Amino acid sequence: MANTMERLMVSIPAEVKNEIDAVKQREFYDKPYAELYRQIIRLGLDKMREVETKGNQCEMAS
């Protein structure tokens, strides 16, 4: 199975970059930035899905 990747370019505020750099030093020191950004995106998408699911459950309960 081929693993295809898409290349993205984003602009982020300096304070967010500082936080990302700190995480890189603590937890991803031996991995490339690309892996760190993929993990951040995955976690963010999971959280958004979780929030959406909880919101739908609240609407159904009303």
Backbone bond lengths (Angstrom), bond angles and torsions (degrees), N, CA, C in turn:
res aa  C-N    CA-C-N  psi(-1)  N-CA   C-N-CA  omega(-1)  CA-C   N-CA-C  phi
1 M - - - 1.461 - - 1.534 108.24 -
2 A 1.303 115.79 125.87 1.460 120.74 -179.77 1.522 110.59 -78.38
3 N 1.313 116.24 139.73 1.459 121.54 178.13 1.522 107.25 -105.69
4 T 1.313 116.40 107.09 1.458 119.57 -178.86 1.519 109.98 -97.71
5 M 1.301 115.27 147.16 1.460 121.76 -179.90 1.517 108.59 -126.08
6 E 1.309 115.72 150.45 1.454 123.47 173.05 1.514 108.10 -108.43
7 R 1.297 116.66 142.35 1.463 121.01 178.30 1.528 108.14 -96.64
8 L 1.335 116.54 131.87 1.455 122.86 -179.55 1.515 110.25 -125.69
9 M 1.317 115.18 154.98 1.456 120.16 172.29 1.521 106.43 -130.28
10 V 1.328 116.03 130.22 1.463 120.36 179.27 1.523 109.42 -132.75
11 S 1.307 115.03 154.25 1.462 121.57 172.72 1.520 107.62 -110.32
12 I 1.319 116.14 132.51 1.459 120.50 -179.09 1.523 109.05 -129.62
13 P 1.332 116.37 152.30 1.465 119.79 177.43 1.530 111.06 -63.63
14 A 1.313 116.12 151.65 1.470 121.86 -178.56 1.527 111.79 -57.08
15 E 1.341 117.86 -38.58 1.469 118.98 -178.42 1.525 111.46 -66.42
16 V 1.329 117.90 -33.48 1.463 120.94 176.40 1.530 109.23 -68.64
17 K 1.318 117.16 -41.92 1.473 121.11 177.81 1.522 110.20 -61.20
18 N 1.316 117.41 -38.63 1.469 120.39 178.00 1.527 111.14 -62.79
19 E 1.327 116.59 -41.62 1.464 120.51 177.56 1.522 110.96 -64.73
20 I 1.323 116.33 -41.62 1.465 120.83 179.32 1.530 110.03 -64.14
21 D 1.325 116.81 -41.88 1.459 120.46 178.01 1.529 111.39 -60.54
22 A 1.324 116.78 -38.29 1.464 120.62 178.82 1.532 110.65 -65.77
23 V 1.325 116.83 -42.27 1.469 120.71 177.55 1.526 109.52 -63.97
24 K 1.314 116.65 -41.47 1.467 121.35 178.60 1.524 110.42 -57.32
25 Q 1.315 117.10 -46.12 1.462 120.77 -179.13 1.524 112.32 -66.26
26 R 1.351 116.44 -37.93 1.467 120.55 -176.99 1.524 112.90 -78.47
27 E 1.319 116.92 -46.06 1.464 119.68 -166.62 1.521 115.35 -119.33
28 F 1.312 118.03 -19.30 1.465 120.96 -175.86 1.529 110.76 -123.82
29 Y 1.329 117.23 27.27 1.463 121.37 -175.18 1.521 112.85 -58.36
30 D 1.333 117.69 -28.40 1.464 120.76 -177.42 1.530 112.80 -104.81
31 K 1.326 116.43 12.18 1.464 121.40 -178.76 1.529 109.84 -123.75
32 P 1.314 116.88 157.28 1.468 119.35 179.34 1.533 111.86 -72.13
33 Y 1.331 114.86 157.18 1.467 119.80 176.76 1.524 111.02 -56.67
34 A 1.318 117.01 -35.01 1.469 120.15 -178.71 1.524 111.06 -56.58
35 E 1.329 117.01 -42.15 1.467 119.88 179.16 1.518 110.97 -65.97
36 L 1.316 117.26 -39.53 1.463 121.61 176.91 1.529 110.56 -60.13
37 Y 1.322 116.60 -48.41 1.466 119.76 -179.66 1.525 111.79 -64.79
38 R 1.341 117.75 -37.68 1.474 119.70 176.63 1.520 110.45 -61.60
39 Q 1.331 116.51 -41.78 1.471 120.55 179.39 1.531 111.12 -65.06
40 I 1.324 117.22 -43.34 1.464 120.95 178.58 1.533 110.08 -60.13
41 I 1.312 116.55 -43.92 1.471 120.42 179.94 1.519 110.55 -64.68
42 R 1.344 116.81 -45.37 1.479 119.46 178.68 1.525 111.56 -58.73
43 L 1.328 116.69 -46.89 1.464 120.66 -179.64 1.528 111.42 -62.90
44 G 1.322 116.11 -41.07 1.458 120.08 178.19 1.518 112.14 -63.12
45 L 1.328 117.01 -43.21 1.464 120.56 178.70 1.526 111.16 -65.00
46 D 1.335 116.47 -40.94 1.473 120.08 177.10 1.527 110.64 -60.60
47 K 1.320 116.84 -44.06 1.468 121.41 -179.66 1.526 110.92 -64.33
48 M 1.327 116.92 -42.15 1.466 120.24 178.89 1.534 110.66 -62.41
49 R 1.327 116.50 -41.17 1.465 120.99 178.19 1.529 110.14 -64.14
50 E 1.334 116.67 -41.15 1.467 121.94 178.86 1.532 110.73 -62.01
51 V 1.317 116.95 -46.79 1.460 121.73 179.96 1.522 110.06 -63.45
52 E 1.327 116.72 -41.81 1.465 120.76 179.40 1.526 110.78 -63.10
53 T 1.320 116.55 -42.19 1.462 120.72 179.47 1.522 111.14 -64.01
54 K 1.323 116.94 -43.18 1.465 120.80 178.18 1.522 110.52 -63.99
55 G 1.330 117.56 -39.64 1.454 121.46 178.10 1.527 111.33 -63.18
56 N 1.315 116.89 -40.97 1.463 120.77 178.52 1.517 110.72 -66.73
57 Q 1.326 118.28 -36.87 1.452 121.79 178.12 1.517 111.15 -65.77
58 C 1.338 117.00 -38.58 1.465 120.49 178.04 1.529 110.78 -66.04
59 E 1.323 116.87 -40.76 1.458 120.48 178.87 1.516 111.12 -64.39
60 M 1.337 116.58 -37.75 1.463 120.81 -179.18 1.527 110.47 -69.37
61 A 1.329 117.54 -31.35 1.454 121.80 -177.98 1.531 111.45 -76.07
62 S 1.319 116.80 -20.34 1.470 120.35 -177.48 1.501 112.51 -74.48
